Amino acid sequence: MIVVTTPTIAGMRVTQSLGLVRGNSIRARHLGKDVQAFLRNLAGGEIREYTKMMAEAREQAIDRMIEEAECLNADAVVSVRFQTAEVMSGAAEMLCYGTAVRCKREES
């Protein structure tokens, strides 16, 4: 499955648009990690615990979007975007969405 943020894929021609596909993941903070993050925040720098949590949420959202595209027999997902939203205090949603398409290699 080809997944790109651009509306086109180099060397490919979109033959059919199959519609919107999306995947999401909602993650809540963990008390133990909050303590570590608080201490890191005092010293400054990257808060690795939250970086890891958001990276995992992004990967899960991408995987779910790809699963939805595969159900439509798509070859690719174009114009992929991410969006986050706070769902409640301490919990955030990571949303990944794009357009599922069928495509063919362009002949040289």
Backbone hydrogen bonds, N-H to C=O, Kabsch-Sander energy under -0.5 kcal/mol:
donor,donor_aa,acceptor,acceptor_aa,energy
2,I,75,D,-1.8
4,V,77,V,-2.4
12,M,9,I,-2.3
13,R,104,K,-3.1
15,T,102,R,-2.7
16,Q,102,R,-1.6
18,L,16,Q,-0.5
18,L,100,A,-3.3
19,G,100,A,-0.8
21,V,98,G,-2.5
23,G,96,C,-2.3
25,S,94,M,-1.8
27,R,25,S,-0.5
27,R,92,A,-2.7
29,R,90,G,-2.7
34,D,30,H,-2.6
35,V,31,L,-1.8
36,Q,32,G,-1.7
37,A,33,K,-2.9
38,F,34,D,-2.7
39,L,35,V,-2.2
40,R,36,Q,-2.4
41,N,37,A,-2.5
42,L,38,F,-1.5
43,A,39,L,-1.3
44,G,40,R,-1.8
48,R,46,E,-1.1
50,Y,47,I,-0.8
51,T,47,I,-2.0
52,K,48,R,-2.7
53,M,49,E,-1.8
54,M,50,Y,-2.6
55,A,51,T,-2.2
56,E,52,K,-2.4
57,A,53,M,-2.0
58,R,54,M,-2.5
59,E,55,A,-2.3
60,Q,56,E,-2.3
61,A,57,A,-2.3
62,I,58,R,-2.6
63,D,59,E,-2.6
64,R,60,Q,-2.2
65,M,61,A,-2.1
66,I,62,I,-2.7
67,E,63,D,-2.3
68,E,64,R,-1.8
69,A,65,M,-2.1
70,E,66,I,-2.8
71,C,67,E,-1.7
72,L,68,E,-0.7
72,L,69,A,-0.7
73,N,70,E,-1.7
74,A,69,A,-2.2
75,D,101,V,-2.5
76,A,101,V,-1.9
77,V,2,I,-2.7
78,V,99,T,-2.7
79,S,6,T,-2.3
80,V,4,V,-2.2
81,R,97,Y,-2.7
83,Q,95,L,-2.4
85,A,93,E,-1.7
87,V,85,A,-0.6
87,V,91,A,-2.0
88,M,91,A,-1.3
91,A,88,M,-2.5
92,A,27,R,-2.6
93,E,85,A,-3.3
94,M,25,S,-3.0
95,L,83,Q,-3.4
95,L,93,E,-0.5
96,C,23,G,-2.9
97,Y,81,R,-2.3
98,G,21,V,-2.1
99,T,78,V,-2.7
100,A,19,G,-2.9
100,A,98,G,-0.5
101,V,76,A,-2.6
102,R,16,Q,-2.7
104,K,13,R,-2.2
106,E,11,G,-2.8
